[in-house]
């Protein structure tokens, strides 16, 4: 042992010498092992240069010679191993390790450099010297790795059940090469509009195609990638793969499908982050408006100022911005007023809570309502059952993702899924009233309430309309299923021929949880009316007035409400007759009545061609819709009988 090889820099025994020393021990001796790693040492070389890193390493070598109290060797880079006498108690070993961690920060070296580094120590206790040194070092290394994952600058003792840390240590050794070999794949989970059954967007998720282990799911590696900082490289890789995929879709039905990509909070501190994403998108000629950047809620809470700044920068470049996993942590609801995001993605945990009890349902419904009031889109994740679809529909939620529709899919399988959901959009629910009360879409149908109804001539030579006989309040009306109207924005189109005009009698009435809206052929002074009532306000009456409808004359009466802009518009015969802005949103349609309301005697006259759209339609659409009716050869609606 007199000719022991020394490390050229620290003057500590080398790795070779460590093996020589260990092999000289009696197999019956008991030992402890201590694996030490310098946290953030690479930063010193990066920031101050290798000469400063070498000087620091010399200082560390001297520190261990003076304080390690065992056979200490440098085994490579910034890693050291110490063999301790097994006669030391476990308490003495732990105390030694804690003292080393503390004294390390007090070494005689530049203070600003010491502030950047620390020690992580893994200890394996009570091993016989008959155990191979490699096994001893591996166990201590696994414990040291746990110390790093638990926050660095600390001690961890090896436990036999530490297999998770061994797996993580191996994954960390593989991840850089896996990225170079393109082992990380993009999977897509569909987001579906539950009102129209239309494919709305997709979320990009990663999978690791490991050459030996097969497909690794994100839950296996994402936490590790976040703790090591590798997640930054991974995020940009997945983002570029998404852009590459979208570029391959050019000229197909998926070309403009929006895709959401998750990003770590680590990017918030990179001033060039938004520029980098824009450059990648431009390289593949992908519109930034078709890419949504998702940041988790916990980032939102911890780094609100940086997140607001980053969101503003991303939006300035055209990207959509979303808060992901909302409700998974301690939601900072008050910050929603400041953060300029386009979408809130509600965590599946909040959905599970809503599925289990009434209080959970109320929380979820009010979160959806709050986000919509702030003009944010809402996506609910983790939807797995028809029951969840039903109550989310009643809460005004339109977009969901989850196993109910599909698990995450590789791109080829996603395209097959998309073929069944693209083009499935129901433009509207159509109750023609042409001899029956059935909707042309789905199983919806109206329900007669009362008597005296009959089918008469409609607006076409070969069509019919439903004649309403009138009556006391709410009598002799038709009830339409409330779930045909599930969006905050809507358009209702109806052909009306009044036989008797009564002030404020409705032809179409929707009762909401906290208000209503009605379509009135004659309100006052020769005016028709599109009235919206917000019962949360004492003076919450919002009227859009237009020219009245005339007795025994068909008129095409259309009303539209845009919840994003809070604008209500009334049309008669394809022309705008009234507009009102700053009209509050009503939500959760409870029931729909055709031919009457809860205030006035019921309507006397004919109705047909009821169309209910779950979106606001503009002037051009309404004008074209009207022309499509009147332009048909068999249209007789304006002929005088």
C-alpha positions in Angstrom: 0.0 0.0 0.0 3.1 2.3 0.2 3.0 2.8 -3.6 -0.6 3.6 -3.8 -1.6 5.5 -6.9 -2.8 9.1 -6.3 -5.4 11.2 -8.2 -3.4 13.7 -10.2 -5.5 16.7 -9.1 -6.7 16.1 -5.5 -3.8 14.0 -4.3 -6.4 11.6 -2.9 -6.1 7.9 -3.6 -7.3 7.0 -7.2 -10.1 4.6 -8.0 -7.5 1.9 -8.7 -6.1 2.5 -5.2 -9.5 2.2 -3.7 -9.9 -1.3 -5.1 -6.4 -2.2 -3.8 -7.3 -1.0 -0.3 -10.6 -2.8 -0.2 -9.2 -6.1 -1.5 -6.6 -5.9 1.3 -9.3 -6.1 4.0 -10.1 -9.3 5.8 -13.4 -10.7 4.4 -14.7 -10.9 8.0 -14.3 -7.2 8.5 -17.4 -5.0 8.7 -17.4 -1.7 6.8 -19.6 1.2 6.0 -19.5 2.9 2.6 -20.1 6.6 1.8 -20.7 7.9 -1.8 -20.2 11.7 -2.2 -21.2 13.8 -5.2 -20.7 17.6 -5.6 -24.0 19.2 -6.5 -23.9 21.6 -9.4 -20.1 21.2 -10.0 -20.6 21.5 -13.7 -21.9 25.0 -13.3 -18.6 26.1 -11.9 -16.8 24.9 -15.1 -19.5 26.4 -17.3 -19.6 29.8 -15.5 -16.0 30.3 -14.3 -13.9 28.0 -16.6 -12.1 24.7 -16.0 -9.2 26.3 -14.3 -11.4 27.5 -11.5 -13.1 24.1 -11.4 -9.7 22.5 -11.0 -8.8 24.8 -8.1 -12.1 24.0 -6.5 -11.4 20.2 -6.9 -8.0 20.6 -5.2 -9.7 22.4 -2.3 -12.3 19.6 -2.0 -9.5 16.9 -2.0 -7.8 18.7 0.9 -11.1 19.0 2.7 -11.8 15.3 2.5 -8.3 14.3 3.5 -8.8 16.4 6.7 -12.4 15.4 7.5 -13.5 12.1 6.0 -12.2 9.9 8.8 -11.8 6.9 6.5 -10.2 5.8 3.3 -11.3 8.5 0.9 -10.7 8.2 -2.9 -11.7 10.2 -5.9 -13.5 7.8 -8.3 -14.1 10.1 -11.2 -15.2 13.7 -12.0 -16.9 15.2 -8.9 -17.6 11.8 -7.2 -15.8 10.4 -4.2 -16.1 7.3 -2.1 -15.1 6.7 1.5 -14.7 3.3 3.2 -15.4 3.6 6.9 -14.5 1.3 9.7 -17.4 -0.9 10.6 -16.8 -0.3 14.3 -18.3 3.1 13.9 -22.0 3.1 15.0 -24.7 4.1 12.6 -25.3 7.3 14.6 -21.6 8.2 14.3 -21.6 7.6 10.5 -24.7 9.8 10.1 -23.2 12.5 12.3 -20.0 12.4 10.2 -21.9 12.7 6.9 -24.0 15.6 8.2 -20.9 17.4 9.5 -19.2 17.0 6.1 -22.3 18.5 4.4 -22.2 21.4 6.8 -18.4 22.0 6.8 -18.4 21.7 3.0 -20.1 25.1 2.8 -17.4 26.5 5.1 -14.3 25.6 3.1 -11.6 28.2 2.5 -12.7 29.1 -1.0 -14.5 31.9 -2.8 -17.8 32.5 -1.1 -19.9 33.1 -4.3 -18.7 29.7 -5.7 -19.4 27.9 -2.5 -22.9 29.3 -2.5 -23.5 27.5 -5.8 -22.5 24.0 -4.8 -23.2 21.5 -2.0 -22.7 17.8 -1.2 -25.1 14.9 -1.6 -24.1 11.8 0.3 -25.3 8.3 0.1 -24.4 5.8 2.9 -24.6 2.0 3.0 -24.2 0.6 6.5 -22.9 -2.7 8.0 -21.5 -4.5 5.0 -19.1 -7.4 5.2 -15.8 -6.9 3.3 -16.6 -10.1 1.5 -19.2 -8.1 -0.5 -17.7 -7.0 -3.8 -16.7 -3.3 -3.8 -18.8 -2.7 -6.9 -21.9 -3.8 -5.0 -21.0 -1.7 -2.0 -20.5 1.4 -4.3 -23.7 0.7 -6.2 -25.8 0.6 -3.1 -24.2 3.8 -1.8 -24.7 5.4 -5.2 -28.4 4.5 -5.2 -28.7 6.2 -1.8 -26.8 9.3 -3.0 -29.1 9.5 -6.0 -32.1 9.5 -3.7 -30.5 12.4 -1.7 -30.2 14.3 -5.0 -33.8 13.6 -6.0 -35.0 14.7 -2.5 -33.4 18.1 -3.0 -29.6 17.7 -2.8 -27.4 19.0 0.0 -28.4 16.1 2.2 -27.8 12.5 3.4 -29.7 9.4 2.4 -29.1 5.9 3.8 -29.5 2.9 1.5 -32.5 0.7 2.0 -33.1 -2.7 0.3 -36.4 -1.3 -1.1 -34.6 1.5 -3.0 -35.2 -0.1 -6.4 -37.1 3.0 -7.6 -34.0 5.1 -7.2 -31.9 2.5 -8.9 -34.3 2.5 -11.9 -34.2 6.3 -12.0 -30.4 6.3 -11.8 -30.3 4.1 -14.8 -32.8 6.1 -16.7 -30.8 9.3 -16.0 -27.8 7.6 -17.6 -29.8 6.7 -20.7 -31.9 9.8 -21.3 -29.4 11.9 -23.4 -28.6 9.0 -25.7 -32.3 8.1 -25.9 -33.0 11.6 -27.2 -30.3 11.4 -29.8 -31.6 8.0 -31.0 -35.2 9.5 -31.2 -36.6 7.0 -28.8 -39.2 9.5 -27.5 -42.4 9.4 -29.5 -45.4 11.7 -29.7 -48.8 10.3 -28.9 -52.0 12.3 -29.3 -55.1 12.3 -27.1 -58.2 13.6 -28.8 -60.2 16.5 -27.4 -63.8 16.2 -28.4 -66.7 18.6 -28.5 -69.4 16.8 -26.5 -72.2 18.9 -28.0 -71.3 18.1 -31.7 -69.2 14.9 -31.3 -66.6 16.7 -33.4 -62.9 16.4 -33.0 -61.9 19.7 -31.6 -58.1 19.4 -30.9 -55.5 17.1 -29.4 -53.0 17.1 -26.6 -49.5 15.9 -27.4 -48.1 13.4 -24.9 -44.7 11.6 -24.9 -43.8 7.9 -24.7 -40.4 6.4 -24.4 -39.8 3.5 -26.8 -37.0 1.8 -24.8 -35.0 -0.8 -26.8 -35.1 -3.4 -23.9 -38.1 -2.4 -21.7 -40.5 -1.5 -24.5 -42.9 1.4 -24.1 -42.4 3.5 -21.0 -45.2 5.8 -19.9 -44.6 9.4 -18.8 -45.4 8.6 -15.1 -42.2 6.5 -15.1 -39.8 9.2 -16.2 -41.3 12.7 -16.2 -40.7 13.4 -12.5 -37.1 12.4 -12.9 -36.7 14.6 -16.0 -38.1 17.6 -14.1 -35.8 17.1 -11.2 -32.7 16.7 -13.3 -33.6 19.6 -15.7 -33.6 17.3 -18.7 -37.3 18.2 -19.2 -36.3 21.4 -20.9 -34.6 19.5 -23.8 -37.5 17.0 -23.8 -40.1 19.7 -24.1 -38.4 21.3 -27.1 -37.9 17.9 -28.8 -41.6 17.0 -28.4 -42.6 20.5 -29.6 -40.5 20.1 -32.8 -41.9 16.6 -33.3 -45.5 18.1 -33.1 -44.5 20.7 -35.7 -43.0 18.0 -37.9 -46.2 16.0 -37.6 -48.4 19.0 -38.4 -46.3 19.7 -41.5 -46.9 16.1 -42.7 -50.7 16.8 -42.4 -50.7 19.6 -44.9 -53.4 19.1 -47.5 -55.3 16.7 -45.3 -58.4 17.2 -43.1 -56.1 17.4 -40.0 -54.0 20.3 -41.4 -55.3 23.0 -39.1 -56.2 20.9 -36.1 -54.9 22.6 -32.9 -52.4 20.7 -30.8 -51.5 21.4 -27.1 -48.0 20.9 -25.9 -47.0 20.8 -22.3 -44.0 23.0 -21.2 -42.1 22.9 -17.9 -41.8 25.9 -15.6 -38.1 25.9 -16.3 -38.7 27.7 -19.6 -40.1 30.7 -17.8 -36.6 31.9 -17.0 -35.4 31.6 -20.6 -35.8 35.0 -22.3 -35.4 33.3 -25.7 -38.1 30.6 -25.1 -40.9 32.2 -27.1 -38.5 33.1 -29.9 -37.2 29.5 -30.0 -40.8 28.1 -30.3 -41.6 30.6 -33.0 -38.5 29.7 -35.0 -39.3 26.0 -34.8 -42.9 26.6 -35.9 -41.7 28.8 -38.8 -39.2 26.2 -39.8 -42.0 23.7 -40.4 -44.4 26.4 -41.7 -46.9 25.7 -38.9 -49.2 28.5 -37.8 -48.5 29.5 -34.2 -52.3 30.0 -33.7 -52.7 26.2 -34.2 -50.3 25.5 -31.3 -51.3 25.7 -27.6 -48.7 26.0 -24.9 -49.8 24.4 -21.7 -48.2 25.2 -18.3 -49.2 23.4 -15.1 -51.2 25.1 -12.4 -48.4 24.7 -9.8 -46.2 26.9 -12.0 -49.1 29.3 -12.2 -49.2 29.6 -8.4 -45.4 29.7 -7.7 -44.2 31.9 -10.6 -47.2 34.0 -11.4 -45.2 37.1 -12.4 -42.9 35.2 -14.7 -45.9 33.2 -16.1 -47.9 36.4 -16.9 -44.9 37.9 -18.7 -44.3 34.6 -20.6 -48.0 34.2 -21.5 -48.1 37.8 -22.9 -44.9 37.1 -24.9 -46.3 33.8 -26.3 -49.7 35.4 -27.2 -47.9 38.3 -28.9 -46.4 35.7 -31.2 -49.8 34.1 -31.9 -49.6 31.1 -29.7 -52.6 29.9 -27.6 -51.7 29.7 -23.9 -53.4 27.3 -21.4 -53.2 26.5 -17.7 -53.0 22.7 -17.4 -54.1 20.5 -14.4 -56.2 23.3 -12.9 -57.6 22.1 -9.6 -54.7 19.6 -9.0 -53.1 21.9 -6.4 -54.0 24.9 -4.4 -55.6 26.9 -7.1 -54.9 30.6 -7.0 -58.2 31.7 -8.4 -57.6 35.4 -7.8 -54.7 35.3 -10.3 -57.1 34.3 -13.1 -58.0 37.9 -13.5 -54.4 38.8 -14.4 -53.1 35.9 -16.5 -53.8 36.3 -20.2 -54.5 32.7 -21.0 -57.0 31.3 -23.6 -57.9 28.1 -21.9 -58.2 26.3 -18.6 -57.7 22.6 -18.5 -59.4 21.1 -15.5 -57.7 18.3 -13.7 -59.3 14.9 -13.6 -59.1 15.0 -9.8 -61.7 17.8 -9.7 -63.9 15.8 -12.1 -63.7 12.7 -9.8 -64.7 14.8 -6.8 -67.7 16.1 -8.8 -68.7 12.6 -9.6 -68.7 11.6 -6.0 -70.8 14.2 -4.2 -73.0 17.3 -4.6 -70.5 19.7 -3.2 -67.9 18.6 -5.7 -70.4 19.1 -8.5 -71.1 22.7 -7.3 -67.4 23.5 -7.1 -66.7 22.2 -10.7 -69.8 24.0 -12.1 -68.7 27.3 -10.6 -65.1 26.9 -11.7 -66.4 26.3 -15.3 -68.8 29.3 -15.0 -66.0 31.6 -13.6 -63.6 30.7 -16.4 -66.3 31.3 -19.0 -67.1 34.6 -17.5 -63.5 35.5 -18.0 -63.8 34.5 -21.6 -61.5 31.4 -21.2 -62.2 28.1 -22.9 -62.6 25.1 -20.6 -61.4 21.6 -21.2 -62.2 18.9 -18.7 -59.6 16.0 -18.5 -60.1 12.4 -17.5 -63.7 11.9 -18.7 -64.5 8.2 -18.5 -68.3 7.7 -18.4 -71.5 8.8 -20.0 -72.7 10.0 -16.6 -69.8 12.5 -16.5 -70.6 13.6 -20.1 -74.2 14.3 -19.1 -73.5 16.5 -16.1 -70.7 18.3 -17.8 -73.1 19.1 -20.7 -75.6 20.5 -18.2 -72.8 22.7 -16.7 -72.1 24.3 -20.1 -68.8 22.5 -20.7 -68.2 21.6 -24.3 -64.7 20.2 -24.7 -63.4 17.1 -22.9 -60.7 14.5 -23.2 -60.4 11.1 -21.6 -60.8 7.4 -22.1 -64.5 7.8 -22.7 -63.5 8.9 -26.2 -60.0 7.6 -26.6 -56.7 6.9 -24.8 -53.6 8.6 -26.2 -52.8 7.3 -29.7 -49.8 7.1 -32.0 -50.2 9.4 -35.0 -51.4 6.6 -37.4 -54.1 5.4 -35.0 -55.1 9.0 -34.3 -55.8 9.6 -37.9 -58.1 6.6 -38.0 -59.9 8.0 -34.9 -60.2 11.4 -36.6 -61.9 10.0 -39.6 -64.8 9.1 -37.4 -65.0 12.4 -35.7 -64.1 15.0 -38.3 -67.1 16.1 -40.2 -69.5 14.8 -37.5 -70.3 18.3 -36.4 -74.1 18.8 -36.0 -74.6 22.3 -37.5 -77.7 22.6 -35.4 -80.7 20.7 -33.9 -83.5 21.0 -36.5 -87.1 20.7 -35.5 -88.9 21.2 -38.8 -92.4 20.7 -37.3 -93.2 19.2 -40.7 -95.8 16.7 -39.4 -93.9 15.6 -36.3 -91.9 16.9 -33.4 -88.7 15.0 -34.0 -85.3 16.6 -34.4 -83.4 15.6 -37.5 -80.3 15.0 -35.3 -80.2 12.2 -32.7 -83.1 11.0 -30.6 -84.5 14.4 -29.6 -88.1 15.2 -30.0 -90.6 17.8 -28.7 -93.4 17.0 -26.3 -96.9 18.4 -26.6 -98.4 19.9 -23.5 -102.1 20.5 -23.9 -104.5 20.1 -26.8 -105.9 21.7 -29.9 -102.7 21.4 -32.0 -102.9 20.7 -35.7 -100.6 20.7 -38.7 -101.2 23.3 -41.4 -99.5 24.6 -44.5 -95.9 25.5 -44.0 -93.5 27.9 -45.8 -93.0 25.4 -48.7 -95.7 24.1 -51.0 -95.1 20.5 -49.8 -94.4 21.2 -46.1 -96.3 21.7 -43.0 -96.2 23.9 -39.8 -97.5 23.3 -36.3 -100.5 25.4 -35.4 -100.7 26.5 -31.7 -104.2 27.2 -30.4 -103.2 29.5 -27.6 -104.5 29.3 -24.1 -103.6 30.3 -20.5 -100.0 30.7 -19.3 -97.9 27.7 -20.1 -100.8 25.7 -21.6 -100.9 24.3 -25.1 -97.2 24.6 -25.7 -94.4 22.3 -26.8 -91.5 21.4 -24.6 -88.1 21.0 -26.3 -85.3 18.9 -24.6 -83.1 21.3 -22.8 -79.9 19.5 -23.8 -80.2 20.8 -27.3 -79.0 24.1 -25.9 -75.8 23.6 -23.9 -73.5 26.4 -25.0 -73.3 29.9 -23.6 -73.4 31.2 -27.2 -76.4 30.3 -29.3 -78.5 31.1 -32.3 -82.2 30.3 -32.7 -83.9 30.5 -36.1 -87.7 30.1 -36.4 -90.4 30.8 -39.0 -93.4 32.5 -37.3 -96.9 33.3 -38.5 -99.0 35.0 -35.7 -102.7 34.6 -36.0 -103.4 36.7 -32.9 -100.8 39.2 -31.6 -100.7 39.6 -27.9 -98.2 41.9 -26.2 -95.2 40.0 -24.7 -96.4 36.6 -25.7 -93.3 34.4 -26.5 -92.9 32.0 -29.4 -89.6 30.6 -27.9 -88.7 30.7 -24.3 -85.6 29.3 -22.4 -85.5 29.1 -18.6 -82.0 29.2 -17.1 -80.9 28.7 -13.6 -80.7 32.5 -13.0 -82.7 34.0 -15.8 -84.3 33.4 -19.2 -84.5 34.6 -22.8 -87.6 34.9 -25.0 -88.5 35.7 -28.6 -91.6 38.0 -28.7 -93.4 38.8 -32.0 -95.0 41.9 -30.4 -93.6 43.6 -27.3 -94.8 47.2 -27.3 -95.4 50.1 -29.8 -95.1 47.9 -32.8 -91.8 46.3 -31.8 -90.7 42.7 -31.7 -88.3 41.8 -28.9 -85.4 39.5 -28.0 -85.4 39.7 -24.3 -82.7 38.4 -22.0 -83.3 38.4 -18.2 -80.4 38.2 -15.7 -82.2 37.6 -12.4 -79.0 38.1 -10.4 -79.5 41.8 -11.0 -82.5 43.8 -9.9 -82.4 45.8 -13.1 -81.2 42.9 -15.3 -83.5 43.3 -18.2 -81.8 43.4 -21.6 -84.1 44.0 -24.6 -83.1 43.9 -28.3 -86.1 45.5 -30.1 -86.9 45.4 -33.8 -89.9 45.7 -36.1 -93.0 43.7 -35.1 -94.2 40.6 -36.8 -97.7 40.9 -38.6 -100.8 38.8 -38.2 -101.2 36.0 -40.7 -97.9 36.8 -42.3 -94.8 34.5 -42.2 -91.6 36.0 -40.9 -88.2 34.6 -40.4 -87.3 35.5 -36.8 -83.6 34.8 -35.7 -81.8 35.7 -32.5 -78.1 35.3 -31.7 -76.1 35.7 -28.5 -72.3 35.8 -28.5 -71.0 35.0 -24.9 -67.5 36.0 -25.8 -68.4 39.5 -26.7 -71.6 39.6 -24.6 -73.6 40.8 -27.7 -77.2 40.0 -28.5 -78.5 40.4 -32.0 -82.0 40.1 -33.5 -82.8 39.5 -37.2 -86.0 39.5 -39.1 -86.2 38.2 -42.7 -82.4 38.0 -43.0 -81.7 41.6 -41.8 -80.4 42.9 -38.5 -83.1 44.7 -36.6 -81.4 45.2 -33.3 -78.1 44.8 -31.5 -77.3 45.2 -27.8 -73.9 44.9 -26.1 -72.8 44.2 -22.5 -75.5 41.6 -22.0 -74.5 39.1 -19.2 -74.3 35.4 -19.8 -77.0 33.0 -18.7 -76.1 29.4 -18.1 -77.5 25.9 -17.5 -80.8 25.8 -19.6 -83.3 24.0 -17.4 -86.2 23.8 -19.9 -87.3 25.1 -23.3 -90.8 26.0 -24.3 -92.1 26.6 -27.8 -95.3 28.6 -28.2 -95.5 30.3 -24.8 -93.8 31.2 -21.5 -94.5 31.5 -17.8 -95.7 35.1 -17.9 -98.3 35.6 -20.7 -101.1 33.7 -22.4 -99.8 31.2 -25.0 -99.1 31.9 -28.7 -101.8 31.6 -31.3 -100.5 30.9 -34.8 -98.1 28.7 -36.8 -94.5 27.8 -36.3 -92.0 25.8 -38.3 -88.3 25.3 -39.2 -87.0 25.6 -35.6 -83.1 25.5 -35.7 -81.1 25.7 -32.5 -77.3 26.4 -33.0 -74.9 26.1 -30.1 -72.8 29.0 -31.3 -73.4 32.6 -32.3 -74.0 33.1 -36.0 -73.1 36.3 -37.8 -75.0 38.5 -40.3 -73.6 36.8 -43.4 -74.7 33.4 -42.1 -78.2 34.5 -41.2 -78.6 36.3 -44.5 -77.5 33.2 -46.4 -79.8 31.0 -44.3 -82.8 33.2 -45.1 -81.9 33.3 -48.8 -81.7 29.5 -48.8 -85.3 29.4 -47.6 -86.7 32.0 -49.9 -84.7 31.0 -52.9 -86.3 27.6 -53.2 -88.8 27.1 -56.0 -91.5 25.7 -53.7 -91.2 28.6 -51.2 -94.6 30.1 -50.6 -94.0 31.8 -47.3 -94.6 35.4 -48.4 -97.6 34.7 -50.6 -100.8 36.3 -49.3 -103.5 33.8 -48.6 
